[in-house]
Amino acid sequence: MRRFGLRTCFSLLGAGVLAVGFVSLREATAQTAGDSGKKLKVYISVDMEGVAGTVTADQLGPSGFEYDRFRHFMTNETLAAIRAAKEAGAGDIVVSDSHGNGENLLIEEFPKDVQIVRAWPRHGGMMAGLDPSFNVAMFIGYHASTTNPKGVRAHTFSSAHYARVTLNGNAVTEGEYNAAYAGAKGVPVIFVSGDDAATAEIKSRLGDIETVETKKSLGFHSAETLTPAASCDKIYAGAKAAFARLHDFKPYVIKTPVTLEITFKNYTPAELLSYLRVVQRVDSHTIRFVGKDMDEIDDFEEFVGNYSSDLAP
């Protein structure tokens, strides 16, 4: 994710690993539509750096000469996952546009019964609108973490400002952080697409989830990539495989209260945020905040990531 324009004064970057386990919070998430007699409720969080062909800023924002085309590719990869979900019995589907300004997906291309989350700021960040009523979550177009030496456009939340983000002492990726947010609500992540570094990284944290490799990283700004059509075919097949084995997936749950640490690339945000009595300054560039749960942690992160005193209106 690369939030668009607002991540100025207070921003954090990080990545890595969580020493946590998988805990099954409810039996319903392991049921297929046929087992339960109810339609599945599916949440899909969509980023852009992991979409096939994406390698530089030329594809990732409105000023890039390829951006308009890649909005179509991002949309089509999401539609491939939706098609698989519907064939598996999904009824309610919510799609979160979680890249850049949050206004990338071509909403007119989606089925009429799909709901789409757009723009910032919002409670829940990349998982806004998720609640315990959802059966499963899926991640499309995700990327590796900022501490990973491999991965196309590898970062965590902000490539410009964050150096590290940890939960309970372990550095996390966006995918792992979002999986922990979903896990706190009893929702398992069943599928992730992105480059080879991203998919390997998240599987090392979440276990044997279904993944699709959209490209092989050759560097921060280069890759050997599938074509958009081939990527959509693979995402459809991978999502179908995930829905075929729902009994295998468990929510990813971390211990509460949750300790969040943020390491900034710059000195001043850590100094200013330490003026808040709920924030501890760990070192010159790092702060610590303890939240009762992932909702409280994410609200704090969203504030730090989006606040600027010159925001208007």
VOGU-3710 file (C-alpha; in Angstrom, 3 decimals, decimal comma):
1> mrrfglrtcf> 0,000/0,000/0,000  1,131/3,556/-0,710  -1,306/6,005/0,840  -1,652/9,046/-1,332  -0,520/12,471/-0,158  -1,496/12,454/3,528  1,310/10,466/5,076  3,523/13,471/5,808  4,335/14,559/9,358  3,650/11,290/11,144
11> sllgagvlav> 4,389/8,095/9,174  5,881/4,713/9,984  7,393/1,938/7,978  8,136/-1,598/8,992  7,920/-5,288/8,339  8,786/-8,744/9,437  7,540/-11,663/11,473  5,035/-12,481/14,280  5,705/-15,151/16,889  2,086/-16,117/17,217
21> gfvslreata> -0,150/-19,044/16,527  -3,284/-19,947/14,748  -6,381/-20,108/16,927  -9,776/-21,237/15,769  -12,338/-18,765/17,077  -15,431/-20,153/15,448  -16,464/-23,240/13,569  -18,433/-21,280/10,997  -15,309/-20,028/9,229  -14,377/-23,606/8,406
31> qtagdsgkkl> -17,688/-24,446/6,771  -18,397/-24,427/3,087  -21,614/-23,003/1,724  -22,934/-26,529/1,315  -22,048/-27,505/4,902  -23,735/-24,518/6,517  -26,660/-23,946/4,192  -25,745/-20,243/4,200  -23,976/-18,149/1,606  -20,368/-17,265/2,362
41> kvyisvdmeg> -19,478/-13,700/3,260  -16,135/-12,749/1,705  -13,797/-9,778/2,276  -11,193/-8,920/-0,388  -8,412/-6,400/0,332  -6,682/-5,186/-2,830  -3,285/-3,522/-3,163  -1,489/-2,698/-6,415  2,252/-3,326/-6,095  1,686/-7,081/-6,355
51> vagtvtadql> -0,414/-6,912/-9,523  1,182/-8,557/-12,569  3,417/-6,149/-14,490  3,674/-3,532/-11,740  7,297/-2,495/-11,186  7,607/1,312/-10,784  5,646/4,443/-9,970  4,728/4,604/-13,665  1,980/2,077/-12,911  1,059/3,027/-9,342
61> gpsgfeydrf> -0,386/6,539/-9,290  -2,339/9,061/-11,370  0,832/10,781/-12,575  2,250/7,566/-14,031  1,951/7,111/-17,771  0,751/3,485/-17,385  -1,561/4,041/-14,408  -4,856/4,043/-16,321  -4,063/0,671/-17,911  -2,941/-0,835/-14,633
71> rhfmtnetla> -6,161/0,230/-12,911  -7,833/-2,161/-15,354  -5,355/-4,931/-14,542  -5,859/-4,408/-10,788  -9,623/-4,502/-11,287  -9,471/-7,642/-13,429  -7,360/-9,550/-10,900  -9,946/-8,689/-8,241  -12,785/-9,770/-10,512  -11,049/-13,128/-11,025
81> airaakeaga> -11,111/-13,710/-7,265  -14,744/-12,596/-7,096  -15,715/-15,054/-9,819  -14,149/-17,905/-7,854  -15,849/-16,740/-4,656  -19,269/-16,616/-6,284  -18,838/-20,068/-7,767  -17,983/-21,308/-4,267  -21,240/-19,932/-2,892  -20,339/-16,419/-1,790
91> gdivvsdshg> -23,298/-14,137/-1,253  -22,005/-10,914/0,312  -18,659/-9,670/-1,020  -16,886/-6,512/0,167  -13,838/-5,254/-1,742  -11,407/-2,819/-0,102  -9,456/-0,528/-2,443  -6,307/-0,371/-0,328  -3,673/1,229/-2,538  -2,544/4,826/-2,895
101> ngenllieef> -5,491/7,202/-2,660  -7,925/4,300/-2,272  -9,616/5,260/-5,557  -7,969/2,909/-8,038  -10,477/0,149/-8,757  -12,884/0,749/-11,642  -16,072/0,333/-9,660  -18,331/0,257/-12,721  -16,726/-3,047/-13,710  -17,916/-4,884/-10,584
111> pkdvqivraw> -21,103/-6,948/-10,166  -24,017/-4,981/-8,761  -24,092/-6,960/-5,531  -20,459/-6,210/-4,574  -19,744/-3,436/-2,063  -16,524/-1,401/-2,421  -14,591/0,495/0,277  -12,791/3,579/-1,074  -10,512/6,466/0,036  -8,933/7,449/3,374
121> prhggmmagl> -8,883/7,890/6,300  -11,047/5,065/7,621  -11,287/2,822/10,653  -9,692/-0,527/9,861  -7,318/0,768/7,197  -6,806/-1,842/4,490  -9,437/-4,003/6,226  -12,089/-1,308/6,714  -15,599/-2,718/7,024  -14,455/-6,168/8,154
131> dpsfnvamfi> -16,388/-7,625/11,079  -16,944/-11,087/12,622  -19,825/-11,816/10,243  -17,341/-12,520/7,420  -16,301/-16,104/6,786  -13,002/-15,485/4,992  -10,613/-12,790/3,772  -8,472/-12,679/0,615  -5,557/-10,408/-0,360  -4,959/-9,411/-3,998
141> gyhasttnpk> -1,874/-7,562/-5,314  0,090/-7,661/-2,053  3,846/-7,043/-1,781  6,807/-7,928/0,432  7,846/-6,016/3,553  10,278/-3,146/3,846  12,836/-5,317/5,647  12,799/-7,970/2,930  15,898/-7,647/0,694  13,800/-8,980/-2,192
151> gvrahtfssa> 10,438/-7,944/-3,559  9,061/-5,453/-6,075  8,280/-2,132/-4,371  8,742/-3,874/-1,015  7,540/-1,718/1,902  5,197/-1,701/4,861  2,464/0,959/4,790  4,747/3,739/3,485  7,897/3,333/1,439  8,780/6,972/2,093
161> hyarvtlngn> 8,551/7,154/5,875  8,550/3,798/7,668  11,579/1,698/8,543  9,913/-0,948/10,709  6,577/-1,892/12,299  6,328/-4,571/14,984  3,509/-6,295/16,834  4,401/-7,837/20,182  8,080/-7,440/19,392  8,021/-9,064/15,956
171> avtegeynaa> 8,356/-7,137/12,697  5,360/-7,536/10,398  4,364/-7,135/6,770  1,152/-5,454/5,659  -0,299/-8,872/4,902  0,589/-10,252/8,317  -0,644/-7,139/10,109  -3,946/-7,317/8,221  -4,239/-11,043/8,894  -3,836/-10,334/12,613
181> yagakgvpvi> -6,538/-7,661/12,366  -8,852/-10,155/10,653  -7,891/-12,925/13,062  -8,935/-10,827/16,028  -12,430/-10,891/14,531  -12,316/-14,641/13,900  -11,801/-14,311/10,139  -9,090/-16,432/8,441  -7,086/-15,342/5,407  -7,322/-18,068/2,758
191> fvsgddaata> -5,641/-16,597/-0,333  -2,909/-14,096/-1,264  -1,538/-13,002/-4,647  1,649/-11,024/-5,284  5,265/-11,444/-6,325  7,387/-14,428/-5,290  8,957/-12,621/-2,326  5,578/-11,501/-1,020  3,915/-14,900/-1,275  6,869/-16,711/0,320
201> eiksrlgdie> 7,002/-14,196/3,144  3,338/-14,390/4,053  3,222/-18,192/3,819  6,142/-18,342/6,254  3,965/-16,442/8,724  0,419/-17,677/8,067  1,124/-21,277/7,084  -0,281/-23,273/4,174  -2,639/-20,725/2,655  -3,257/-20,633/-1,092
211> tvetkkslgf> -1,051/-18,165/-2,971  -0,497/-17,111/-6,572  2,809/-15,720/-7,789  2,113/-12,947/-10,293  5,777/-12,189/-11,018  9,336/-12,968/-9,918  11,240/-10,097/-8,371  14,455/-9,122/-10,138  14,927/-6,062/-7,939  13,008/-3,294/-6,192
221> hsaetltpaa> 11,932/-1,884/-9,575  12,105/-4,915/-11,867  10,452/-8,287/-12,346  9,825/-11,195/-14,674  6,048/-11,033/-14,850  3,017/-12,938/-16,022  0,794/-11,218/-18,538  -2,385/-9,688/-17,049  -4,546/-12,398/-18,628  -2,365/-15,228/-17,315
231> scdkiyagak> -2,325/-13,677/-13,860  -6,131/-13,492/-13,783  -6,375/-17,146/-14,806  -4,011/-18,181/-12,023  -5,796/-16,055/-9,408  -9,131/-17,592/-10,387  -7,679/-21,103/-10,100  -5,881/-20,347/-6,834  -8,964/-18,814/-5,259  -11,027/-21,819/-6,375
241> aafarlhdfk> -8,495/-24,091/-4,678  -8,730/-22,056/-1,476  -12,522/-22,271/-1,339  -12,311/-26,008/-1,954  -10,488/-26,514/1,358  -12,008/-24,017/3,778  -11,718/-26,533/6,622  -7,915/-26,104/6,503  -7,830/-22,418/7,438  -7,828/-20,879/10,906
251> pyviktpvtl> -7,820/-17,235/12,021  -4,395/-15,755/12,755  -4,629/-14,464/16,317  -2,014/-12,645/18,394  -1,842/-12,158/22,143  -3,545/-9,144/23,746  -2,866/-6,488/24,864  -0,934/-5,751/21,691  2,337/-3,809/21,671  2,977/-1,786/18,517
261> eitfknytpa> 6,392/-0,316/17,767  7,041/2,077/14,893  10,474/3,015/13,623  10,590/6,124/11,458  13,149/6,970/8,834  13,241/10,491/10,287  13,917/11,684/13,830  11,180/14,276/14,429  8,010/12,098/14,320  9,350/9,898/17,129
271> ellsylrvvq> 10,198/12,962/19,219  6,823/14,660/18,766  4,722/11,541/19,237  6,546/10,845/22,504  4,911/13,991/23,925  1,704/11,920/24,129  1,427/10,192/27,528  0,259/6,951/25,885  3,408/6,769/23,759  6,850/5,644/24,912
281> rvdshtirfv> 9,974/6,596/23,004  12,120/3,483/22,638  15,081/5,045/20,815  15,833/8,037/18,600  13,565/6,846/15,766  11,165/4,406/17,459  7,992/4,735/19,536  5,879/2,165/21,387  2,115/2,085/21,915  0,157/-0,597/23,779
291> gkdmdeiddf> -3,447/-1,220/22,708  -6,060/-3,469/24,240  -6,763/-5,114/20,860  -6,064/-4,828/17,133  -8,863/-2,279/16,679  -7,131/0,088/19,077  -3,742/-0,626/17,524  -5,034/0,054/14,037  -6,785/3,291/15,037  -3,471/4,518/16,448
301> eefvgnyssd> -1,584/3,502/13,309  -4,179/5,153/11,080  -3,866/8,385/13,057  -0,069/8,365/12,920  -0,069/7,523/9,241  -2,653/10,045/8,114  -2,524/13,048/10,444  -1,123/16,365/9,306  -1,807/19,695/10,984  -2,356/21,415/7,645
311> lap> -5,105/19,067/6,493  -8,058/20,907/4,989  -10,985/20,852/5,070
//
